[in-house]
Structure formats: C-alpha cells, structure tokens
Amino acid sequence: MSFPRSLLLAVATVLASGGPPATTQAHEFEEAHAAAVVELIGGLEELAGWCTRKKLFAARAGLWRSVLEFDDDHEQARRGLGFKRNRDQEWVAPRKPRVPRDFDKRALVELPGRKHEVVSVFRDRVLALLAEHETALEIERARAVRDQLLVLDPDDEVVRTGRGEVRRGDRWVLGETSRAAERRVGFSPLARKLLDGAPAPVTVTPNAREGAFDLEWTACLSAGGVRVLGTCGREELERILRVLLAQRSFVNEVMGLEADFPASFTAYALTDDDQGRRFVAAHPDADERIRRFMEKLVAAAVPGSHDVVSWCDEPAKRLDGLARLGLQHLFGDAFELDGDQGWAFEGFGLYITRELVGTRLTWFVKPSDYLLPEEDAALRSRLLQSGSDWYAEAARILAGERSPKLIYALGRSVNTLTTEDMLLSYVLAAYLVEARPEEASAILRRIGTGEASQLVVEEVLGLDLAELGRRLRRWLEERIAEERSAEERSSGDG
C-alpha cells in the first residue's frame, strides 16, 4: 500500500509527538484516515479510467481535481489536467487549458451512481473514525476532515446534516439560519399586534413624592401595572406606556418567559437637562454619589427604586432610553441580570428595543481596543444613522484581522464594552433569540446566578468559543443574504 506524500508527512508529525492516550487515539485516527484516503484515490483512479473508456473527459477532469484535494502531488491527476514539471521538478499549470467534453450521454447518466459507490464507502469510513476518535483530535483538524468530504460531493446530505446544516431553497445553510428566518418573519407582526393591543391608559394623580419634584407633569398615566409621567405631550407618554407593556409581552412570548415589571414600576419622560438635574436632585432614593453619577447620563434607572427616567430634547431618544431601561427591569426579574453581564445587558436590550421601537440609540461603550480613535468615531456615527445596517457592519468587522473576540466580550461589564464588543453582543443576542431561544434562556438564567458567561455559553451551546465565533460569522453572512433575498422578492412583487 503506497500513501500520498502529504499524508505520510501528516501522520509522521503526529507519531513523532508521542504522548498520552488522547494522542495515541489521534495517531490511530491519522493512520486509519490515511489508509482510507489511499483506497479512495484508488477508487477514483479506477473511475477515471472508466471515464476515459467512455469518453467522459470533462467528468474525468473533475475526478482528477478531487484526487488533488487529497494528494496534491498525484502524478496521473496532474498530467491528466495538463500539468507538466519544470526544470526544478515543480508542477506548472498549462498556459491554455483545454476544455474537455463528455461524449457518451448514457454513460454520463451512469456516472453518479458509480461515483457514489466510491465516495460513500470513504465517507462512512471517515465518519466512523471521527465518531470514535474526534475527542482526541484538534478541533481544526476534525473540521478540516469533514470539510474535505464535501470536495467529493458538495450536496452530500449525510455530511451536511452532520455539520448542522439544512437545505433552504437551492442552498445549504446552518440549521440556525433556517430556524431564525422562520421565527423572525413573525416578530414584526407580533410587535405590531402587541403595540396595537396594549391596554388603554387611565389618567391617575401623581403621588406626594412626585409632587415634590417641582416639575409640571403634563399627564400621569397607568395601565397593566405600569405608570408613566412626563413633561412632554400626552401622546408621547401614551406611546411610551404602550411600548413598555408590549415589550413585556414580546419578551415573554419570543423567549418563553414569565417576566414582569416590579410593583410600582414608573417611567418618567423629561424634555431637557435642567428637568433631569432637578429630578435627580429631588429623588429621595438618590444619594450624593448616585446624583453625581446620574448627572453624566441622559437616561437611568434610579438605584434603590423602581423608577426609570430619561431626559433630553428628542422624543425618539426618550422613548429608546426608557425602552432599554424597561428591559433592564424585565431581564432583572427573569434572570437577575445587571450591568456585570455587559454582553447580555447590551445585546438583548438593543435587539428587543429595535424590534419594538425601531431604534438603537442607547448604548454604553468605552473607546475601542481594536480601532484607531477616528475609526471608532466613524463606526459609532454609522451605527447611529437612521436605517444603518448593524449586521453588515458586524460582518465587516468580524471578517477583519482586528475583530473582537468572544472570550473577551463575554467577560466584560457594561461599562467596559467597546463599540465592537457591543456590536458583537448584539449579533450574539440576535442569534440566540432568533435561532436558539431555549438555550438563550438557559444561558441567561445561569449567568444571572454569577456563573462565568464564557463557560456557560460553551456548555449550553455545545461549542467552544472559537467554533461559536466561526458559526456566528457564517450565520451572520447567511442572515444578511436571507434579508437581501427577501427584499428583492418584495421589490419584484411590487
């Protein structure tokens, strides 16, 4: 039995390392895999000979290309594709490759069955080897072995499903991509239904404490256990109340929760900085330290109370800020989350606010660890633009050499996240809500008790963080493609 030189080198490298039982298993795998490759190449050589006899020259060229994926120095395959050796004995591609043709149409119909016999034996043998030895292999090596199987048949259903893929239309995509698309299509209608069906507000009287704030309340509204007061118009206050009530129902429905706002939960919408300072100064639960901290903000939850407040001169920012703060209380009730779990605090808060309100204006980030100051400022500016595509921005950043890493982003508090960390957190939250809601709830419940996010995410999803990062990038690319296809179909229908 003769082994391809590249395989002999790989096996020799593994054998030279010696080591414990896990390494021994890796040795056994490499030896058995190399033997399987030799048999595969022999089968492909025989099939190439059959193609020659049947004058299926294009099909034969395809077989030779497959052989080179397993043995790039295969003499017969190289010469069959027109390669020649130069003076240094290196293979040189033909300057003008001939385009081969297939002539025997009946044999061409017979070819797939013959090829399947060769390929399926190799595939089943390799998958059995992986099932026995994969825990002893490096993750990259196991992935490369699986990927190599698709060289032989890109549509091999056994291999594709083993990689967690499903067929969607004419493409193979991650199972998460398909499930997310099916779930996501119902989110906007659900949000509209919940907003339209929110209980009608009842006008109530501000309590004695609120009367002492020295602010002129335009209205004090109540519905569904939530109160809203403000110095803005009544119509805006009604919308804020509808959003808070709708997001409670939305979160519970899409994530399978029973979260609720705390008793006496109240949202305050103020129209300028001066009103915000007066509110903070007069609030009985805000001591001097809290007041100094809150004066730097434009929206905040008042520690020690169930009050949230937003103060600025833009209605959209007031609504966005109060929606984020409402979610903070809902996730606190369901999972005891707080700012220590920065990725969850930001990611889920931004994602669900976007679904209900249509904006992502409230985030807490520090200067970038990865970008130059001017690049960071430009990224923030793009993210704040109306209609900005956060998924496209995330895909661009994650494809770069200085992309944020999950192992760091998952370990940071809300006050130490960078802009890129925040964007990565947003994408991870979207992935979990849309594609893996059951695991999302399990993850949030465990990290809310103090377990480390990095370990919990790996355990619950069954993926190490490096593999999750790769899967997340692919999911993101497929999600973008799905959205663009939907837009094109919509434009065509119009």
C-alpha positions in Angstrom: 0.0 0.0 0.0 1.5 3.4 -1.0 0.5 6.5 0.8 0.3 10.1 -0.7 3.4 12.0 0.4 1.3 14.8 2.1 -0.5 12.2 4.2 2.8 10.5 5.2 4.1 13.8 6.4 0.9 14.5 8.4 1.0 11.0 10.1 4.7 11.3 10.8 4.3 14.6 12.5 1.6 13.2 14.8 3.5 10.0 15.5 6.7 11.9 16.4 4.9 13.8 19.2 4.2 10.7 21.3 2.2 11.4 24.4 -0.8 10.3 26.5 -3.8 8.1 25.4 -5.6 11.0 23.7 -2.5 11.5 21.5 -2.4 7.8 20.8 -6.0 7.9 19.6 -5.1 10.8 17.3 -2.2 8.6 15.9 -4.7 5.8 15.3 -7.1 8.2 13.6 -4.4 9.6 11.3 -3.1 6.2 10.3 -6.7 4.9 9.6 -7.6 8.0 7.8 -4.5 7.8 5.6 -5.4 4.2 4.7 -8.9 5.3 3.8 -7.6 8.1 1.6 -5.4 5.6 -0.3 -8.4 3.4 -1.0 -10.4 6.4 -2.0 -7.8 7.5 -4.5 -7.6 4.0 -5.9 -11.3 4.0 -6.4 -11.2 7.4 -8.1 -8.3 6.3 -10.4 -10.4 3.3 -11.5 -13.4 5.6 -12.1 -11.2 8.0 -14.1 -10.1 5.0 -16.2 -13.8 4.1 -16.8 -14.5 7.7 -17.9 -11.6 7.5 -20.4 -13.0 4.4 -21.9 -16.5 6.0 -22.1 -15.1 9.3 -23.4 -16.3 11.3 -20.4 -13.4 13.7 -20.5 -14.9 16.5 -18.5 -16.1 14.1 -15.8 -12.6 12.6 -15.7 -11.1 16.1 -15.2 -13.5 16.6 -12.2 -12.3 13.3 -10.7 -8.6 14.3 -11.1 -9.3 17.6 -9.3 -10.9 15.7 -6.5 -7.8 13.4 -6.3 -5.6 16.5 -6.0 -7.6 17.7 -2.9 -6.3 14.6 -1.1 -2.9 14.2 -2.8 -1.6 17.3 -4.5 1.4 15.5 -6.0 -0.6 12.8 -7.7 1.3 12.2 -11.0 -1.6 10.8 -13.0 -4.0 13.5 -11.9 -1.6 16.3 -12.6 -0.8 15.1 -16.1 -4.4 14.4 -16.7 -5.2 18.0 -16.1 -2.4 19.2 -18.4 0.3 20.0 -15.8 4.0 19.5 -16.6 7.1 19.5 -14.5 9.7 22.3 -15.0 13.4 22.0 -14.6 13.0 22.2 -10.8 10.5 19.3 -10.9 7.7 21.6 -9.8 4.3 21.2 -11.4 3.3 24.0 -13.8 -0.3 24.6 -15.0 -1.0 24.6 -18.7 -1.0 28.1 -20.3 -4.1 27.4 -22.3 -6.1 24.7 -20.6 -8.2 22.6 -22.9 -11.9 22.5 -22.1 -12.8 18.8 -22.0 -16.1 17.4 -23.1 -18.3 14.4 -22.4 -19.5 12.4 -25.3 -21.3 9.3 -24.1 -24.6 10.6 -22.7 -25.7 7.2 -21.5 -22.5 6.7 -19.5 -22.9 10.2 -18.1 -26.2 9.1 -16.6 -24.5 6.1 -15.1 -21.6 8.0 -13.6 -23.2 9.5 -10.4 -24.1 6.0 -9.2 -20.6 4.7 -9.8 -19.1 7.7 -8.1 -21.5 7.4 -5.1 -20.3 3.8 -4.5 -16.7 5.0 -4.2 -17.4 8.2 -2.2 -20.0 6.8 0.2 -17.6 4.0 1.3 -14.9 6.6 2.1 -17.4 9.0 3.7 -18.9 6.3 6.0 -15.5 5.1 7.0 -14.2 8.6 7.8 -17.4 9.5 9.8 -17.0 6.3 11.8 -13.4 7.2 12.5 -14.4 10.7 13.7 -17.1 9.2 15.9 -14.5 7.0 17.6 -11.6 9.5 17.8 -12.9 13.0 17.4 -12.5 13.9 21.1 -8.7 13.3 20.7 -8.4 15.5 17.7 -7.7 19.2 17.5 -11.0 21.0 16.6 -9.4 22.5 13.4 -8.3 19.0 12.3 -11.7 17.4 12.7 -13.3 20.3 10.9 -10.9 20.0 8.0 -11.6 16.3 7.7 -15.3 17.0 7.5 -14.9 19.9 5.0 -12.8 17.6 2.8 -15.7 15.2 2.4 -17.6 17.9 0.7 -15.0 18.1 -2.0 -16.2 14.8 -3.2 -19.9 15.7 -3.1 -20.9 19.2 -2.1 -24.5 18.1 -1.7 -23.9 15.0 0.4 -26.8 15.1 2.8 -25.2 12.9 5.4 -22.2 15.2 5.7 -24.2 18.4 5.5 -26.7 17.3 8.2 -23.8 16.1 10.4 -22.5 19.7 10.2 -25.8 21.1 11.5 -27.0 22.2 8.1 -30.3 22.1 6.3 -31.3 22.7 2.7 -33.1 26.0 2.2 -34.1 26.5 -1.4 -31.1 25.7 -3.5 -28.6 26.3 -0.7 -27.2 24.5 2.3 -27.4 26.8 5.3 -26.9 26.4 9.1 -29.9 25.0 10.8 -29.9 28.1 12.9 -30.2 30.2 9.7 -33.4 28.4 8.7 -35.0 28.5 12.1 -34.1 32.2 12.6 -35.7 33.1 9.3 -38.9 31.2 10.2 -39.1 32.8 13.6 -38.0 36.3 12.5 -40.8 36.6 10.0 -43.3 36.6 12.8 -41.6 39.2 15.1 -42.7 42.4 13.3 -46.4 41.3 13.1 -46.2 40.2 16.8 -44.8 43.6 17.8 -47.5 45.5 15.9 -50.2 43.3 17.4 -48.9 43.9 21.0 -48.5 47.6 20.5 -52.0 47.9 19.0 -53.5 45.7 21.7 -51.9 47.3 24.7 -54.4 48.2 27.5 -55.9 51.7 27.3 -54.2 54.1 29.7 -56.0 55.5 32.7 -55.2 59.0 34.0 -54.1 59.0 37.6 -52.9 61.5 40.1 -49.2 61.9 40.8 -48.3 60.8 44.3 -47.0 63.1 47.0 -43.3 62.3 46.2 -43.8 63.2 42.6 -45.5 66.4 43.6 -42.3 67.4 45.4 -40.1 67.1 42.3 -41.1 70.7 41.4 -41.9 69.6 37.8 -45.0 70.4 35.8 -46.4 67.0 34.8 -48.5 67.1 31.6 -50.0 63.7 32.4 -49.8 60.7 34.7 -50.9 57.5 33.1 -51.3 53.9 34.3 -52.1 50.6 32.7 -51.1 47.0 33.2 -49.2 47.7 36.4 -47.0 50.4 34.8 -47.1 54.1 35.4 -45.7 56.8 33.1 -45.3 60.5 33.9 -43.7 63.3 32.0 -43.3 66.9 31.0 -43.7 66.0 27.3 -47.1 65.7 25.5 -49.7 63.1 26.5 -49.5 61.4 23.1 -45.8 60.7 23.6 -46.5 59.4 27.1 -49.2 57.1 25.8 -46.7 55.7 23.3 -44.1 55.1 25.9 -46.6 53.2 28.0 -47.7 51.1 25.0 -44.1 50.2 24.3 -43.3 49.2 27.9 -46.4 46.9 28.1 -45.8 45.5 24.6 -42.1 44.7 25.3 -43.1 42.7 28.4 -45.4 40.5 26.3 -42.9 40.3 23.5 -40.0 39.2 25.7 -42.2 36.5 27.3 -43.6 35.2 24.1 -40.4 35.0 22.0 -38.2 33.7 24.9 -40.7 31.6 26.8 -40.6 33.6 30.0 -42.9 35.0 32.6 -41.0 38.2 33.3 -42.8 41.2 34.8 -42.0 44.7 35.9 -41.7 45.2 39.7 -44.6 46.7 41.6 -44.9 50.4 41.3 -42.6 50.5 38.2 -42.7 54.1 36.9 -41.2 55.7 33.9 -40.5 59.4 33.7 -40.0 61.3 30.4 -38.5 64.8 30.8 -37.8 67.2 28.0 -34.4 68.8 28.9 -31.3 68.5 31.0 -32.4 71.0 33.6 -35.5 68.9 34.4 -33.3 65.9 34.6 -31.0 67.6 37.2 -34.0 68.7 39.2 -35.5 65.2 39.2 -32.2 63.6 40.3 -31.6 66.2 43.0 -35.1 65.8 44.5 -35.3 62.0 44.2 -35.3 60.5 47.8 -33.5 57.3 46.8 -30.6 59.1 45.1 -27.8 59.9 47.5 -24.9 62.3 46.6 -22.9 59.5 44.9 -25.8 58.4 42.7 -26.6 62.0 41.9 -23.1 62.7 40.6 -23.2 59.6 38.5 -26.7 60.2 37.0 -25.9 63.8 36.1 -23.5 62.5 33.5 -26.3 60.5 31.8 -29.5 61.2 29.8 -31.3 58.1 31.0 -31.0 55.9 34.0 -32.7 53.6 36.5 -32.6 55.1 39.9 -30.9 52.6 42.3 -32.9 51.6 45.3 -36.2 52.3 43.5 -38.4 51.0 40.6 -38.1 54.3 38.8 -36.6 54.9 35.3 -36.1 58.3 33.8 -35.0 59.8 30.5 -34.2 63.5 30.0 -33.4 65.0 26.6 -35.0 67.2 24.0 -35.5 64.4 21.4 -38.7 62.2 21.7 -37.0 59.3 19.9 -34.2 59.2 22.4 -36.5 59.5 25.3 -38.5 56.5 24.1 -35.5 54.5 23.2 -33.9 55.1 26.6 -37.0 54.2 28.6 -37.5 51.1 26.5 -33.9 50.0 27.3 -34.4 50.7 31.0 -37.7 48.8 31.0 -35.9 45.7 29.5 -33.3 46.1 32.2 -36.0 45.5 34.8 -37.7 42.7 32.9 -34.4 40.8 32.5 -33.6 41.6 36.1 -36.8 39.9 37.1 -36.4 36.9 34.9 -32.7 36.3 35.3 -31.3 38.7 37.9 -29.1 40.2 35.2 -27.4 43.5 35.7 -24.6 45.5 34.2 -21.9 43.0 35.2 -23.1 40.8 32.3 -22.4 43.5 29.8 -22.9 41.5 26.6 -26.3 40.3 27.7 -27.3 43.7 29.1 -26.4 45.4 25.9 -27.1 42.7 23.3 -30.6 41.7 24.3 -31.5 45.2 25.3 -30.6 46.6 21.9 -32.1 43.8 19.9 -35.5 43.8 21.6 -35.7 47.6 21.6 -35.0 47.6 17.9 -37.9 45.1 17.4 -40.4 47.1 19.4 -39.3 50.7 18.8 -37.2 50.6 15.6 -34.2 52.4 17.1 -30.9 51.5 18.8 -29.9 54.9 20.3 -29.0 54.0 23.9 -25.7 52.1 24.4 -22.9 52.1 26.9 -19.4 51.7 25.4 -15.9 52.9 26.0 -13.3 53.8 23.4 -12.2 50.9 21.1 -9.4 48.5 21.9 -9.2 47.5 18.3 -9.7 50.6 16.1 -8.0 54.0 15.8 -9.9 56.8 17.5 -11.1 58.2 14.2 -12.2 54.8 13.0 -14.1 54.2 16.3 -15.8 57.6 16.0 -16.8 56.8 12.4 -18.2 53.4 13.4 -20.3 55.0 16.1 -21.6 57.6 13.7 -22.6 55.0 11.2 -24.4 52.9 13.8 -26.4 55.9 15.0 -27.6 56.8 11.5 -31.2 56.0 10.7 -31.5 52.8 8.7 -27.9 51.7 9.4 -27.3 48.0 8.8 -25.8 46.8 12.0 -25.5 43.2 10.7 -23.5 44.4 7.7 -21.3 46.5 9.9 -20.8 43.5 12.2 -19.9 41.2 9.3 -17.3 43.6 8.0 -15.7 44.0 11.5 -15.7 40.2 12.2 -14.1 39.5 8.9 -11.2 41.8 9.7 -7.9 40.9 11.3 -8.6 43.0 14.4 -12.0 41.7 15.1 -13.3 41.5 18.7 -13.1 38.1 20.4 -16.0 36.4 22.2 -13.8 35.3 25.1 -13.1 39.0 26.0 -16.6 40.4 25.1 -18.4 37.8 27.2 -16.3 38.7 30.3 -16.8 42.5 30.3 -19.2 44.6 32.3 -21.4 47.1 30.6 -19.1 50.0 31.3 -16.0 48.2 29.8 -17.5 47.1 26.5 -16.0 48.7 23.3 -18.1 49.6 20.3 -17.1 46.4 18.6 -17.9 44.3 21.7 -21.3 45.9 21.8 -21.9 45.1 18.1 -20.7 41.5 18.6 -23.0 41.2 21.7 -26.0 42.5 19.6 -25.3 39.9 16.9 -25.0 37.1 19.5 -28.3 38.2 21.1 -30.0 38.1 17.7 -28.6 34.6 17.0 -29.8 33.4 20.4 -33.3 35.0 20.3 -34.0 34.1 16.7 -32.4 30.7 16.4 -31.8 29.2 19.9 -34.3 30.8 22.3 -34.4 27.8 24.7 -30.6 27.9 25.1 -30.8 31.7 25.4 -33.0 31.5 28.4 -30.8 28.7 29.9 -27.7 30.8 29.4 -29.2 34.0 30.9 -30.6 32.1 33.9 -27.2 30.6 34.8 -25.1 33.8 34.3 -27.6 35.7 36.4 -26.6 33.5 39.3 -22.9 34.5 38.9 -21.6 31.8 36.6 -19.0 33.0 34.1 -20.5 33.7 30.7 -17.7 32.2 28.7 -18.1 28.7 30.4 -21.9 28.8 30.4 -22.1 29.7 26.7 -19.8 26.9 25.8 -21.6 24.3 27.9 -25.1 25.2 26.9 -24.4 25.6 23.2 -22.1 22.7 23.0 -19.5 24.8 21.1 -16.2 26.2 22.2 -15.9 30.0 21.8 -13.7 29.8 18.7 -16.1 27.5 17.0 -19.1 29.6 18.1 -17.3 32.6 16.6 -16.9 30.9 13.3 -20.5 29.7 13.3 -21.7 33.2 14.3 -19.9 34.7 11.3 -21.4 32.2 8.9 -24.9 32.7 10.4 -24.4 36.4 10.1 -23.5 36.1 6.4 -26.4 33.8 5.7 -28.8 36.1 7.6 -27.7 39.1 5.5 -28.2 37.0 2.3 -31.7 35.9 3.5 -32.7 39.5 4.2 -31.5 40.7 0.9 -33.3 37.9 -0.9 -36.5 38.8 0.9 -36.1 42.5 -0.1 -35.5 41.5 -3.7 -38.6 39.3 -3.7 -40.6 42.2 -2.1 -39.4 44.6 -4.8 -40.2 42.1 -7.5 -43.7 41.6 -6.2 -44.2 45.4 -6.1 
